[in-house]
């Protein structure tokens, strides 16, 4: 399979980072959100974001030293917060011991040197400063997508995608709290590891498997494309109203005859994972303003999961998303889901003048 090693390293790194974030989330819930700071854009950042970015970039650079990384975080906040810095280093060292004890990787595989000092951590985090573009290889990384969900102990995701010459080649998403089904009458195993490979399909495996094998991706997954009518569509939307226009999304659902009670409100790229696994058929993310532009790390991994599971992802005009234009998408909004009714969604947007 193409990009087999890249997918393998990405899955190991995302698993390791996901385990770290789950442990931190449990600590935050127990300690009432201690060790939390706020960035200039007012979104909460915790030791989880910095730790996960350090873990994943460390693994990428150990295996693909010439690859660049477009990461969400930088280390500036750490330089002004010694207590937070110590908490991050302590967490990384604890994570290393626990991961090596419970999870098995071959002796000839490295996920990077162990962290010994906060200066080393800061240097690795700042390797995520690539500007992206349409030439060469780089990875788009969101260490914790859905930070508010993470702080609530709800849905969030660790997201990583390999982009080559502007095209997403591999996407891996770890969902520490995602149940295998939203049907509460079924067994609720929580924790999914999702992988999409260009030309290789989309796959699901349990996040907490003790051993990830290079050529075993789990169970292949497919989107649903055989609904009888739009009234059967289940819709995924974000929880936060500041991230997308819920009012305009309601108008689309009403226009298409989608019942109100068939909307799942989920944080992060968990929405893409839910669609790719057949748990829903449509993801609506209409822009909150005409000037807002999405970050590539918020959509790259989810994009390939959808397309490789038989779905489609576009902007609100029906144009394919372009991940080769820098750190942001130079388009407006995101519509993802089943090919069966995608054209009707775009028609609704045009008809409603949204």
C-alpha positions, 0 to 999 in steps of 0.5 A: 500500500502507498504511504504504508510507513507514513501511515504506520508512524502517524498511527503510533504517534497519534495513539501515543498523544491520544493516551497522553491527552486522555490522562490529562483530561481526567486530571483536569476534570478532577482538579477543576481545570488547573494548568490551563491558560488562554491564548490571544484568541481566547480559546483554552490551551492546556498542557495537553495541546503542548504535550501532544504536539511535542509527542507527534512532531518528535515522532515525525522528525525521528522518521522523516527528518526532512518533512515540515510540520504545520502545527497549531501551537508554538512555545511562546506561552511556555517561556512565560509560564514556568509552572505550565512548563514543568507540568508539560515536561512531567507529563511527557516523561510520565507518558513515555514510561506508561506508553513503553510499559503498556504498548508495544512497538518494534525495537527498530521503530523510534518515536523520537528521543525521550524529553529531558528538558523543557528547552528540548520540548520547546524546540520540538514544538516550534518545529511546527512553524511551516507555512505549508504550500503546494510544493514538497511534503509537510504534515498538518497537525492539530494536537487537540482539536475541540479543546473545549470538548477536551476540557468538558471530558467530551468529544475531541480529537488528535489529528494528523495529515500528510500533505504532498504537493498540496494533496492530502495523502494520509490522514490519522485521527485519534478520538479518545472518547468516541463511542463505537455507536450513538445507539445507546442500546448497543455496547459503548466501547470508547476510543477510535483510531481512524486512518485514511490513505489516498487510494487505500481506503478509510479504516477504523481500529480500537484506539487502545489496542496494545500493538499497532502493526504496520500493515494491519489498519483494522476494519475498512469503513464506508459512508452510507450512500443508499438512503431513501430520502433526505428525511433519513439524513443524520447531520453532524454540526459543531457544538460551539456557535462561534465556529459555524452559523447554526441558524443558517445550517438550520435553514438548510436542514429545513429546506431539505426536510431533515428532522431537527432531532437528527442532528448530532452536535460534536466537537472537533474532527470527530464529526468527519470520523462519525460520517466515515464510519456510517454514523451520519451522512452530512456535516455542515459548517457554514462560515460565521463571517464572509472573511473567516478562513478555516485552518488546514489542520482542522480539516486535512485528516478528516477530508481524506477520511471522507473521500476514501470512505466514499464521500465528498468534501467541498466548500459551500460553493461545491469546490474541492478544498485546496490544502496547498495555499498555506496555513489556511483554506482560501475558501468559505465553509465546509460541506462534507458527506454522502455523494448521494445528496451533496448536490442537493445541499449545494442547491439549498445553499444557493437557493437560500442565498447563504 
